[in-house]
């Protein structure tokens, strides 16, 4: 496995980890996290909504940035 392939695998694994952290860990623990951090349900929902919003923005930004590279350069 080349160095570029390892970097791509690490990047994909970290993206998957943040997705799991947001939806599979944060949502069920809402009843425990809100009182311990003294946040309202609205603040907790903003915290949970931050991941999809940032993913949306990053997707649009990467759409324009990735268009400048040839397909061969990704591998």
mmCIF file of the N, C-alpha and C atoms, coordinates in Angstrom:
data_MODEL
# 
_entry.id   MODEL 
# 
loop_
_atom_site.group_PDB 
_atom_site.id 
_atom_site.type_symbol 
_atom_site.label_atom_id 
_atom_site.label_alt_id 
_atom_site.label_comp_id 
_atom_site.label_asym_id 
_atom_site.label_entity_id 
_atom_site.label_seq_id 
_atom_site.pdbx_PDB_ins_code 
_atom_site.Cartn_x 
_atom_site.Cartn_y 
_atom_site.Cartn_z 
_atom_site.occupancy 
_atom_site.B_iso_or_equiv 
_atom_site.pdbx_formal_charge 
_atom_site.auth_seq_id 
_atom_site.auth_comp_id 
_atom_site.auth_asym_id 
_atom_site.auth_atom_id 
_atom_site.pdbx_PDB_model_num 
ATOM 1   N N  . UNK A 1 1  ? 0.839   -1.161 0.000   1.00 0.00 ? 1  UNK A N  1 
ATOM 2   C CA . UNK A 1 1  ? 0.000   0.000  0.000   1.00 0.00 ? 1  UNK A CA 1 
ATOM 3   C C  . UNK A 1 1  ? 0.897   1.241  0.000   1.00 0.00 ? 1  UNK A C  1 
ATOM 4   N N  . UNK A 1 2  ? 0.602   2.143  -0.909  1.00 0.00 ? 2  UNK A N  1 
ATOM 5   C CA . UNK A 1 2  ? 1.440   3.337  -1.022  1.00 0.00 ? 2  UNK A CA 1 
ATOM 6   C C  . UNK A 1 2  ? 1.074   4.365  0.053   1.00 0.00 ? 2  UNK A C  1 
ATOM 7   N N  . UNK A 1 3  ? 1.903   5.374  0.168   1.00 0.00 ? 3  UNK A N  1 
ATOM 8   C CA . UNK A 1 3  ? 1.685   6.412  1.178   1.00 0.00 ? 3  UNK A CA 1 
ATOM 9   C C  . UNK A 1 3  ? 0.406   7.199  0.889   1.00 0.00 ? 3  UNK A C  1 
ATOM 10  N N  . UNK A 1 4  ? 0.135   7.453  -0.383  1.00 0.00 ? 4  UNK A N  1 
ATOM 11  C CA . UNK A 1 4  ? -1.083  8.178  -0.750  1.00 0.00 ? 4  UNK A CA 1 
ATOM 12  C C  . UNK A 1 4  ? -2.331  7.373  -0.396  1.00 0.00 ? 4  UNK A C  1 
ATOM 13  N N  . UNK A 1 5  ? -2.277  6.068  -0.621  1.00 0.00 ? 5  UNK A N  1 
ATOM 14  C CA . UNK A 1 5  ? -3.423  5.223  -0.282  1.00 0.00 ? 5  UNK A CA 1 
ATOM 15  C C  . UNK A 1 5  ? -3.661  5.191  1.222   1.00 0.00 ? 5  UNK A C  1 
ATOM 16  N N  . UNK A 1 6  ? -2.603  5.169  1.998   1.00 0.00 ? 6  UNK A N  1 
ATOM 17  C CA . UNK A 1 6  ? -2.758  5.200  3.459   1.00 0.00 ? 6  UNK A CA 1 
ATOM 18  C C  . UNK A 1 6  ? -3.376  6.509  3.920   1.00 0.00 ? 6  UNK A C  1 
ATOM 19  N N  . UNK A 1 7  ? -2.962  7.604  3.325   1.00 0.00 ? 7  UNK A N  1 
ATOM 20  C CA . UNK A 1 7  ? -3.524  8.908  3.690   1.00 0.00 ? 7  UNK A CA 1 
ATOM 21  C C  . UNK A 1 7  ? -5.012  8.951  3.366   1.00 0.00 ? 7  UNK A C  1 
ATOM 22  N N  . UNK A 1 8  ? -5.391  8.418  2.213   1.00 0.00 ? 8  UNK A N  1 
ATOM 23  C CA . UNK A 1 8  ? -6.802  8.391  1.833   1.00 0.00 ? 8  UNK A CA 1 
ATOM 24  C C  . UNK A 1 8  ? -7.597  7.520  2.797   1.00 0.00 ? 8  UNK A C  1 
ATOM 25  N N  . UNK A 1 9  ? -7.062  6.373  3.181   1.00 0.00 ? 9  UNK A N  1 
ATOM 26  C CA . UNK A 1 9  ? -7.758  5.487  4.116   1.00 0.00 ? 9  UNK A CA 1 
ATOM 27  C C  . UNK A 1 9  ? -7.903  6.146  5.483   1.00 0.00 ? 9  UNK A C  1 
ATOM 28  N N  . UNK A 1 10 ? -6.861  6.801  5.961   1.00 0.00 ? 10 UNK A N  1 
ATOM 29  C CA . UNK A 1 10 ? -6.938  7.497  7.252   1.00 0.00 ? 10 UNK A CA 1 
ATOM 30  C C  . UNK A 1 10 ? -7.956  8.631  7.190   1.00 0.00 ? 10 UNK A C  1 
ATOM 31  N N  . UNK A 1 11 ? -7.982  9.357  6.089   1.00 0.00 ? 11 UNK A N  1 
ATOM 32  C CA . UNK A 1 11 ? -8.944  10.438 5.926   1.00 0.00 ? 11 UNK A CA 1 
ATOM 33  C C  . UNK A 1 11 ? -10.376 9.908  5.929   1.00 0.00 ? 11 UNK A C  1 
ATOM 34  N N  . UNK A 1 12 ? -10.627 8.836  5.190   1.00 0.00 ? 12 UNK A N  1 
ATOM 35  C CA . UNK A 1 12 ? -11.966 8.252  5.156   1.00 0.00 ? 12 UNK A CA 1 
ATOM 36  C C  . UNK A 1 12 ? -12.371 7.684  6.512   1.00 0.00 ? 12 UNK A C  1 
ATOM 37  N N  . UNK A 1 13 ? -11.433 7.075  7.218   1.00 0.00 ? 13 UNK A N  1 
ATOM 38  C CA . UNK A 1 13 ? -11.737 6.539  8.549   1.00 0.00 ? 13 UNK A CA 1 
ATOM 39  C C  . UNK A 1 13 ? -12.068 7.657  9.529   1.00 0.00 ? 13 UNK A C  1 
ATOM 40  N N  . UNK A 1 14 ? -11.369 8.773  9.442   1.00 0.00 ? 14 UNK A N  1 
ATOM 41  C CA . UNK A 1 14 ? -11.664 9.884  10.352  1.00 0.00 ? 14 UNK A CA 1 
ATOM 42  C C  . UNK A 1 14 ? -13.010 10.527 10.035  1.00 0.00 ? 14 UNK A C  1 
ATOM 43  N N  . UNK A 1 15 ? -13.368 10.595 8.771   1.00 0.00 ? 15 UNK A N  1 
ATOM 44  C CA . UNK A 1 15 ? -14.686 11.112 8.396   1.00 0.00 ? 15 UNK A CA 1 
ATOM 45  C C  . UNK A 1 15 ? -15.774 10.188 8.922   1.00 0.00 ? 15 UNK A C  1 
ATOM 46  N N  . UNK A 1 16 ? -15.572 8.881  8.790   1.00 0.00 ? 16 UNK A N  1 
ATOM 47  C CA . UNK A 1 16 ? -16.544 7.919  9.302   1.00 0.00 ? 16 UNK A CA 1 
ATOM 48  C C  . UNK A 1 16 ? -16.662 8.015  10.816  1.00 0.00 ? 16 UNK A C  1 
ATOM 49  N N  . UNK A 1 17 ? -15.547 8.214  11.505  1.00 0.00 ? 17 UNK A N  1 
ATOM 50  C CA . UNK A 1 17 ? -15.579 8.333  12.960  1.00 0.00 ? 17 UNK A CA 1 
ATOM 51  C C  . UNK A 1 17 ? -16.383 9.552  13.400  1.00 0.00 ? 17 UNK A C  1 
ATOM 52  N N  . UNK A 1 18 ? -16.205 10.690 12.728  1.00 0.00 ? 18 UNK A N  1 
ATOM 53  C CA . UNK A 1 18 ? -16.967 11.877 13.116  1.00 0.00 ? 18 UNK A CA 1 
ATOM 54  C C  . UNK A 1 18 ? -18.455 11.684 12.852  1.00 0.00 ? 18 UNK A C  1 
ATOM 55  N N  . UNK A 1 19 ? -18.796 10.966 11.800  1.00 0.00 ? 19 UNK A N  1 
ATOM 56  C CA . UNK A 1 19 ? -20.200 10.674 11.518  1.00 0.00 ? 19 UNK A CA 1 
ATOM 57  C C  . UNK A 1 19 ? -20.792 9.790  12.612  1.00 0.00 ? 19 UNK A C  1 
ATOM 58  N N  . UNK A 1 20 ? -20.064 8.763  13.015  1.00 0.00 ? 20 UNK A N  1 
ATOM 59  C CA . UNK A 1 20 ? -20.531 7.879  14.081  1.00 0.00 ? 20 UNK A CA 1 
ATOM 60  C C  . UNK A 1 20 ? -20.630 8.639  15.394  1.00 0.00 ? 20 UNK A C  1 
ATOM 61  N N  . UNK A 1 21 ? -19.667 9.484  15.678  1.00 0.00 ? 21 UNK A N  1 
ATOM 62  C CA . UNK A 1 21 ? -19.681 10.264 16.914  1.00 0.00 ? 21 UNK A CA 1 
ATOM 63  C C  . UNK A 1 21 ? -20.914 11.148 16.982  1.00 0.00 ? 21 UNK A C  1 
ATOM 64  N N  . UNK A 1 22 ? -21.275 11.755 15.876  1.00 0.00 ? 22 UNK A N  1 
ATOM 65  C CA . UNK A 1 22 ? -22.396 12.681 15.878  1.00 0.00 ? 22 UNK A CA 1 
ATOM 66  C C  . UNK A 1 22 ? -23.730 11.966 16.032  1.00 0.00 ? 22 UNK A C  1 
ATOM 67  N N  . UNK A 1 23 ? -23.992 10.983 15.210  1.00 0.00 ? 23 UNK A N  1 
ATOM 68  C CA . UNK A 1 23 ? -25.328 10.409 15.170  1.00 0.00 ? 23 UNK A CA 1 
ATOM 69  C C  . UNK A 1 23 ? -25.530 9.199  16.069  1.00 0.00 ? 23 UNK A C  1 
ATOM 70  N N  . UNK A 1 24 ? -24.507 8.446  16.360  1.00 0.00 ? 24 UNK A N  1 
ATOM 71  C CA . UNK A 1 24 ? -24.697 7.236  17.155  1.00 0.00 ? 24 UNK A CA 1 
ATOM 72  C C  . UNK A 1 24 ? -24.302 7.395  18.615  1.00 0.00 ? 24 UNK A C  1 
ATOM 73  N N  . UNK A 1 25 ? -23.579 8.439  18.947  1.00 0.00 ? 25 UNK A N  1 
ATOM 74  C CA . UNK A 1 25 ? -23.171 8.638  20.333  1.00 0.00 ? 25 UNK A CA 1 
ATOM 75  C C  . UNK A 1 25 ? -23.843 9.870  20.927  1.00 0.00 ? 25 UNK A C  1 
ATOM 76  N N  . UNK A 1 26 ? -23.834 10.971 20.205  1.00 0.00 ? 26 UNK A N  1 
ATOM 77  C CA . UNK A 1 26 ? -24.368 12.218 20.758  1.00 0.00 ? 26 UNK A CA 1 
ATOM 78  C C  . UNK A 1 26 ? -25.883 12.175 20.934  1.00 0.00 ? 26 UNK A C  1 
ATOM 79  N N  . UNK A 1 27 ? -26.618 11.674 19.960  1.00 0.00 ? 27 UNK A N  1 
ATOM 80  C CA . UNK A 1 27 ? -28.074 11.701 20.048  1.00 0.00 ? 27 UNK A CA 1 
ATOM 81  C C  . UNK A 1 27 ? -28.616 10.868 21.209  1.00 0.00 ? 27 UNK A C  1 
ATOM 82  N N  . UNK A 1 28 ? -28.194 9.623  21.401  1.00 0.00 ? 28 UNK A N  1 
ATOM 83  C CA . UNK A 1 28 ? -28.736 8.865  22.537  1.00 0.00 ? 28 UNK A CA 1 
ATOM 84  C C  . UNK A 1 28 ? -28.316 9.419  23.896  1.00 0.00 ? 28 UNK A C  1 
ATOM 85  N N  . UNK A 1 29 ? -27.199 10.102 23.964  1.00 0.00 ? 29 UNK A N  1 
ATOM 86  C CA . UNK A 1 29 ? -26.725 10.633 25.239  1.00 0.00 ? 29 UNK A CA 1 
ATOM 87  C C  . UNK A 1 29 ? -27.248 12.033 25.534  1.00 0.00 ? 29 UNK A C  1 
ATOM 88  N N  . UNK A 1 30 ? -28.182 12.513 24.751  1.00 0.00 ? 30 UNK A N  1 
ATOM 89  C CA . UNK A 1 30 ? -28.710 13.856 24.952  1.00 0.00 ? 30 UNK A CA 1 
ATOM 90  C C  . UNK A 1 30 ? -29.301 14.071 26.326  1.00 0.00 ? 30 UNK A C  1 
ATOM 91  N N  . UNK A 1 31 ? -30.015 13.071 26.858  1.00 0.00 ? 31 UNK A N  1 
ATOM 92  C CA . UNK A 1 31 ? -30.625 13.208 28.182  1.00 0.00 ? 31 UNK A CA 1 
ATOM 93  C C  . UNK A 1 31 ? -29.584 13.309 29.287  1.00 0.00 ? 31 UNK A C  1 
ATOM 94  N N  . UNK A 1 32 ? -28.396 12.789 29.056  1.00 0.00 ? 32 UNK A N  1 
ATOM 95  C CA . UNK A 1 32 ? -27.332 12.867 30.059  1.00 0.00 ? 32 UNK A CA 1 
ATOM 96  C C  . UNK A 1 32 ? -26.442 14.096 29.858  1.00 0.00 ? 32 UNK A C  1 
ATOM 97  N N  . UNK A 1 33 ? -26.234 14.483 28.605  1.00 0.00 ? 33 UNK A N  1 
ATOM 98  C CA . UNK A 1 33 ? -25.333 15.600 28.319  1.00 0.00 ? 33 UNK A CA 1 
ATOM 99  C C  . UNK A 1 33 ? -25.962 16.962 28.605  1.00 0.00 ? 33 UNK A C  1 
ATOM 100 N N  . UNK A 1 34 ? -27.258 17.086 28.334  1.00 0.00 ? 34 UNK A N  1 
ATOM 101 C CA . UNK A 1 34 ? -27.897 18.389 28.540  1.00 0.00 ? 34 UNK A CA 1 
ATOM 102 C C  . UNK A 1 34 ? -27.866 18.833 30.001  1.00 0.00 ? 34 UNK A C  1 
ATOM 103 N N  . UNK A 1 35 ? -28.222 17.987 30.968  1.00 0.00 ? 35 UNK A N  1 
ATOM 104 C CA . UNK A 1 35 ? -28.128 18.458 32.364  1.00 0.00 ? 35 UNK A CA 1 
ATOM 105 C C  . UNK A 1 35 ? -26.689 18.643 32.841  1.00 0.00 ? 35 UNK A C  1 
ATOM 106 N N  . UNK A 1 36 ? -25.786 17.781 32.404  1.00 0.00 ? 36 UNK A N  1 
ATOM 107 C CA . UNK A 1 36 ? -24.417 17.891 32.911  1.00 0.00 ? 36 UNK A CA 1 
ATOM 108 C C  . UNK A 1 36 ? -23.686 19.120 32.367  1.00 0.00 ? 36 UNK A C  1 
ATOM 109 N N  . UNK A 1 37 ? -24.013 19.548 31.155  1.00 0.00 ? 37 UNK A N  1 
ATOM 110 C CA . UNK A 1 37 ? -23.408 20.766 30.603  1.00 0.00 ? 37 UNK A CA 1 
ATOM 111 C C  . UNK A 1 37 ? -24.319 21.979 30.736  1.00 0.00 ? 37 UNK A C  1 
ATOM 112 N N  . UNK A 1 38 ? -25.494 21.768 31.325  1.00 0.00 ? 38 UNK A N  1 
ATOM 113 C CA . UNK A 1 38 ? -26.477 22.825 31.559  1.00 0.00 ? 38 UNK A CA 1 
ATOM 114 C C  . UNK A 1 38 ? -26.820 23.554 30.255  1.00 0.00 ? 38 UNK A C  1 
ATOM 115 N N  . UNK A 1 39 ? -27.223 22.780 29.243  1.00 0.00 ? 39 UNK A N  1 
ATOM 116 C CA . UNK A 1 39 ? -27.632 23.361 27.969  1.00 0.00 ? 39 UNK A CA 1 
ATOM 117 C C  . UNK A 1 39 ? -29.095 23.020 27.721  1.00 0.00 ? 39 UNK A C  1 
ATOM 118 N N  . UNK A 1 40 ? -29.752 23.852 26.954  1.00 0.00 ? 40 UNK A N  1 
ATOM 119 C CA . UNK A 1 40 ? -31.163 23.649 26.640  1.00 0.00 ? 40 UNK A CA 1 
ATOM 120 C C  . UNK A 1 40 ? -31.296 22.676 25.468  1.00 0.00 ? 40 UNK A C  1 
ATOM 121 N N  . UNK A 1 41 ? -32.510 22.144 25.255  1.00 0.00 ? 41 UNK A N  1 
ATOM 122 C CA . UNK A 1 41 ? -32.704 21.287 24.076  1.00 0.00 ? 41 UNK A CA 1 
ATOM 123 C C  . UNK A 1 41 ? -32.402 22.006 22.763  1.00 0.00 ? 41 UNK A C  1 
ATOM 124 N N  . UNK A 1 42 ? -32.670 23.292 22.722  1.00 0.00 ? 42 UNK A N  1 
ATOM 125 C CA . UNK A 1 42 ? -32.357 24.063 21.511  1.00 0.00 ? 42 UNK A CA 1 
ATOM 126 C C  . UNK A 1 42 ? -30.849 24.103 21.264  1.00 0.00 ? 42 UNK A C  1 
ATOM 127 N N  . UNK A 1 43 ? -30.068 24.337 22.310  1.00 0.00 ? 43 UNK A N  1 
ATOM 128 C CA . UNK A 1 43 ? -28.613 24.370 22.165  1.00 0.00 ? 43 UNK A CA 1 
ATOM 129 C C  . UNK A 1 43 ? -28.071 22.996 21.780  1.00 0.00 ? 43 UNK A C  1 
ATOM 130 N N  . UNK A 1 44 ? -28.662 21.945 22.326  1.00 0.00 ? 44 UNK A N  1 
ATOM 131 C CA . UNK A 1 44 ? -28.226 20.595 21.979  1.00 0.00 ? 44 UNK A CA 1 
ATOM 132 C C  . UNK A 1 44 ? -28.546 20.278 20.521  1.00 0.00 ? 44 UNK A C  1 
ATOM 133 N N  . UNK A 1 45 ? -29.712 20.720 20.054  1.00 0.00 ? 45 UNK A N  1 
ATOM 134 C CA . UNK A 1 45 ? -30.052 20.473 18.651  1.00 0.00 ? 45 UNK A CA 1 
ATOM 135 C C  . UNK A 1 45 ? -29.144 21.263 17.713  1.00 0.00 ? 45 UNK A C  1 
ATOM 136 N N  . UNK A 1 46 ? -28.722 22.456 18.131  1.00 0.00 ? 46 UNK A N  1 
ATOM 137 C CA . UNK A 1 46 ? -27.760 23.225 17.330  1.00 0.00 ? 46 UNK A CA 1 
ATOM 138 C C  . UNK A 1 46 ? -26.426 22.490 17.275  1.00 0.00 ? 46 UNK A C  1 
ATOM 139 N N  . UNK A 1 47 ? -26.041 21.918 18.404  1.00 0.00 ? 47 UNK A N  1 
ATOM 140 C CA . UNK A 1 47 ? -24.803 21.132 18.448  1.00 0.00 ? 47 UNK A CA 1 
ATOM 141 C C  . UNK A 1 47 ? -24.878 19.940 17.500  1.00 0.00 ? 47 UNK A C  1 
ATOM 142 N N  . UNK A 1 48 ? -26.017 19.246 17.489  1.00 0.00 ? 48 UNK A N  1 
ATOM 143 C CA . UNK A 1 48 ? -26.169 18.102 16.593  1.00 0.00 ? 48 UNK A CA 1 
ATOM 144 C C  . UNK A 1 48 ? -26.279 18.527 15.134  1.00 0.00 ? 48 UNK A C  1 
ATOM 145 N N  . UNK A 1 49 ? -26.856 19.688 14.880  1.00 0.00 ? 49 UNK A N  1 
ATOM 146 C CA . UNK A 1 49 ? -27.020 20.159 13.502  1.00 0.00 ? 49 UNK A CA 1 
ATOM 147 C C  . UNK A 1 49 ? -25.733 20.722 12.924  1.00 0.00 ? 49 UNK A C  1 
ATOM 148 N N  . UNK A 1 50 ? -24.741 20.962 13.753  1.00 0.00 ? 50 UNK A N  1 
ATOM 149 C CA . UNK A 1 50 ? -23.501 21.551 13.246  1.00 0.00 ? 50 UNK A CA 1 
ATOM 150 C C  . UNK A 1 50 ? -22.766 20.611 12.291  1.00 0.00 ? 50 UNK A C  1 
ATOM 151 N N  . UNK A 1 51 ? -22.842 19.296 12.514  1.00 0.00 ? 51 UNK A N  1 
ATOM 152 C CA . UNK A 1 51 ? -22.148 18.360 11.623  1.00 0.00 ? 51 UNK A CA 1 
ATOM 153 C C  . UNK A 1 51 ? -22.744 18.360 10.216  1.00 0.00 ? 51 UNK A C  1 
ATOM 154 N N  . UNK A 1 52 ? -24.058 18.166 10.040  1.00 0.00 ? 52 UNK A N  1 
ATOM 155 C CA . UNK A 1 52 ? -24.572 18.173 8.661   1.00 0.00 ? 52 UNK A CA 1 
ATOM 156 C C  . UNK A 1 52 ? -24.402 19.515 7.959   1.00 0.00 ? 52 UNK A C  1 
ATOM 157 N N  . UNK A 1 53 ? -24.495 20.604 8.710   1.00 0.00 ? 53 UNK A N  1 
ATOM 158 C CA . UNK A 1 53 ? -24.323 21.921 8.090   1.00 0.00 ? 53 UNK A CA 1 
ATOM 159 C C  . UNK A 1 53 ? -22.881 22.097 7.617   1.00 0.00 ? 53 UNK A C  1 
ATOM 160 N N  . UNK A 1 54 ? -21.928 21.719 8.462   1.00 0.00 ? 54 UNK A N  1 
ATOM 161 C CA . UNK A 1 54 ? -20.525 21.847 8.050   1.00 0.00 ? 54 UNK A CA 1 
ATOM 162 C C  . UNK A 1 54 ? -20.189 20.882 6.917   1.00 0.00 ? 54 UNK A C  1 
ATOM 163 N N  . UNK A 1 55 ? -20.815 19.723 6.909   1.00 0.00 ? 55 UNK A N  1 
ATOM 164 C CA . UNK A 1 55 ? -20.609 18.774 5.815   1.00 0.00 ? 55 UNK A CA 1 
ATOM 165 C C  . UNK A 1 55 ? -21.150 19.335 4.500   1.00 0.00 ? 55 UNK A C  1 
ATOM 166 N N  . UNK A 1 56 ? -22.285 19.987 4.566   1.00 0.00 ? 56 UNK A N  1 
ATOM 167 C CA . UNK A 1 56 ? -22.865 20.606 3.381   1.00 0.00 ? 56 UNK A CA 1 
ATOM 168 C C  . UNK A 1 56 ? -21.952 21.694 2.823   1.00 0.00 ? 56 UNK A C  1 
ATOM 169 N N  . UNK A 1 57 ? -21.465 22.551 3.706   1.00 0.00 ? 57 UNK A N  1 
ATOM 170 C CA . UNK A 1 57 ? -20.584 23.642 3.276   1.00 0.00 ? 57 UNK A CA 1 
ATOM 171 C C  . UNK A 1 57 ? -19.278 23.086 2.708   1.00 0.00 ? 57 UNK A C  1 
ATOM 172 N N  . UNK A 1 58 ? -18.707 22.080 3.377   1.00 0.00 ? 58 UNK A N  1 
ATOM 173 C CA . UNK A 1 58 ? -17.460 21.486 2.892   1.00 0.00 ? 58 UNK A CA 1 
ATOM 174 C C  . UNK A 1 58 ? -17.663 20.800 1.544   1.00 0.00 ? 58 UNK A C  1 
ATOM 175 N N  . UNK A 1 59 ? -18.820 20.185 1.340   1.00 0.00 ? 59 UNK A N  1 
ATOM 176 C CA . UNK A 1 59 ? -19.107 19.551 0.051   1.00 0.00 ? 59 UNK A CA 1 
ATOM 177 C C  . UNK A 1 59 ? -19.163 20.550 -1.086  1.00 0.00 ? 59 UNK A C  1 
ATOM 178 N N  . UNK A 1 60 ? -19.785 21.686 -0.835  1.00 0.00 ? 60 UNK A N  1 
ATOM 179 C CA . UNK A 1 60 ? -19.859 22.718 -1.874  1.00 0.00 ? 60 UNK A CA 1 
ATOM 180 C C  . UNK A 1 60 ? -18.476 23.300 -2.155  1.00 0.00 ? 60 UNK A C  1 
ATOM 181 N N  . UNK A 1 61 ? -17.706 23.555 -1.107  1.00 0.00 ? 61 UNK A N  1 
ATOM 182 C CA . UNK A 1 61 ? -16.356 24.098 -1.294  1.00 0.00 ? 61 UNK A CA 1 
ATOM 183 C C  . UNK A 1 61 ? -15.489 23.102 -2.061  1.00 0.00 ? 61 UNK A C  1 
ATOM 184 N N  . UNK A 1 62 ? -15.548 21.836 -1.693  1.00 0.00 ? 62 UNK A N  1 
ATOM 185 C CA . UNK A 1 62 ? -14.730 20.822 -2.365  1.00 0.00 ? 62 UNK A CA 1 
ATOM 186 C C  . UNK A 1 62 ? -15.172 20.587 -3.803  1.00 0.00 ? 62 UNK A C  1 
ATOM 187 N N  . UNK A 1 63 ? -16.438 20.839 -4.105  1.00 0.00 ? 63 UNK A N  1 
ATOM 188 C CA . UNK A 1 63 ? -16.905 20.721 -5.476  1.00 0.00 ? 63 UNK A CA 1 
ATOM 189 C C  . UNK A 1 63 ? -16.120 21.661 -6.383  1.00 0.00 ? 63 UNK A C  1 
ATOM 190 N N  . UNK A 1 64 ? -15.921 22.876 -5.926  1.00 0.00 ? 64 UNK A N  1 
ATOM 191 C CA . UNK A 1 64 ? -15.195 23.849 -6.741  1.00 0.00 ? 64 UNK A CA 1 
ATOM 192 C C  . UNK A 1 64 ? -13.684 23.610 -6.705  1.00 0.00 ? 64 UNK A C  1 
ATOM 193 N N  . UNK A 1 65 ? -13.159 23.158 -5.586  1.00 0.00 ? 65 UNK A N  1 
ATOM 194 C CA . UNK A 1 65 ? -11.720 22.911 -5.495  1.00 0.00 ? 65 UNK A CA 1 
ATOM 195 C C  . UNK A 1 65 ? -11.312 21.651 -6.260  1.00 0.00 ? 65 UNK A C  1 
ATOM 196 N N  . UNK A 1 66 ? -12.099 20.602 -6.180  1.00 0.00 ? 66 UNK A N  1 
ATOM 197 C CA . UNK A 1 66 ? -11.750 19.343 -6.836  1.00 0.00 ? 66 UNK A CA 1 
ATOM 198 C C  . UNK A 1 66 ? -11.889 19.436 -8.351  1.00 0.00 ? 66 UNK A C  1 
ATOM 199 N N  . UNK A 1 67 ? -12.661 20.386 -8.819  1.00 0.00 ? 67 UNK A N  1 
ATOM 200 C CA . UNK A 1 67 ? -12.839 20.539 -10.256 1.00 0.00 ? 67 UNK A CA 1 
ATOM 201 C C  . UNK A 1 67 ? -11.550 20.984 -10.936 1.00 0.00 ? 67 UNK A C  1 
ATOM 202 N N  . UNK A 1 68 ? -10.633 21.566 -10.196 1.00 0.00 ? 68 UNK A N  1 
ATOM 203 C CA . UNK A 1 68 ? -9.386  22.050 -10.777 1.00 0.00 ? 68 UNK A CA 1 
ATOM 204 C C  . UNK A 1 68 ? -8.321  20.982 -10.936 1.00 0.00 ? 68 UNK A C  1 
ATOM 205 N N  . UNK A 1 69 ? -8.542  19.783 -10.429 1.00 0.00 ? 69 UNK A N  1 
ATOM 206 C CA . UNK A 1 69 ? -7.556  18.710 -10.503 1.00 0.00 ? 69 UNK A CA 1 
ATOM 207 C C  . UNK A 1 69 ? -7.996  17.653 -11.510 1.00 0.00 ? 69 UNK A C  1 
ATOM 208 N N  . UNK A 1 70 ? -7.005  17.016 -12.116 1.00 0.00 ? 70 UNK A N  1 
ATOM 209 C CA . UNK A 1 70 ? -7.321  15.910 -13.006 1.00 0.00 ? 70 UNK A CA 1 
ATOM 210 C C  . UNK A 1 70 ? -7.667  14.679 -12.185 1.00 0.00 ? 70 UNK A C  1 
ATOM 211 N N  . UNK A 1 71 ? -8.360  13.761 -12.770 1.00 0.00 ? 71 UNK A N  1 
ATOM 212 C CA . UNK A 1 71 ? -8.799  12.575 -12.054 1.00 0.00 ? 71 UNK A CA 1 
ATOM 213 C C  . UNK A 1 71 ? -7.622  11.701 -11.624 1.00 0.00 ? 71 UNK A C  1 
ATOM 214 N N  . UNK A 1 72 ? -6.563  11.643 -12.401 1.00 0.00 ? 72 UNK A N  1 
ATOM 215 C CA . UNK A 1 72 ? -5.404  10.815 -12.071 1.00 0.00 ? 72 UNK A CA 1 
ATOM 216 C C  . UNK A 1 72 ? -4.756  11.239 -10.756 1.00 0.00 ? 72 UNK A C  1 
ATOM 217 N N  . UNK A 1 73 ? -4.778  12.513 -10.438 1.00 0.00 ? 73 UNK A N  1 
ATOM 218 C CA . UNK A 1 73 ? -4.090  13.014 -9.258  1.00 0.00 ? 73 UNK A CA 1 
ATOM 219 C C  . UNK A 1 73 ? -4.701  12.532 -7.948  1.00 0.00 ? 73 UNK A C  1 
ATOM 220 N N  . UNK A 1 74 ? -5.914  12.032 -7.948  1.00 0.00 ? 74 UNK A N  1 
ATOM 221 C CA . UNK A 1 74 ? -6.544  11.564 -6.721  1.00 0.00 ? 74 UNK A CA 1 
ATOM 222 C C  . UNK A 1 74 ? -5.994  10.218 -6.285  1.00 0.00 ? 74 UNK A C  1 
ATOM 223 N N  . UNK A 1 75 ? -5.460  9.451  -7.182  1.00 0.00 ? 75 UNK A N  1 
ATOM 224 C CA . UNK A 1 75 ? -4.976  8.118  -6.840  1.00 0.00 ? 75 UNK A CA 1 
ATOM 225 C C  . UNK A 1 75 ? -3.490  8.168  -6.731  1.00 0.00 ? 75 UNK A C  1 
# 
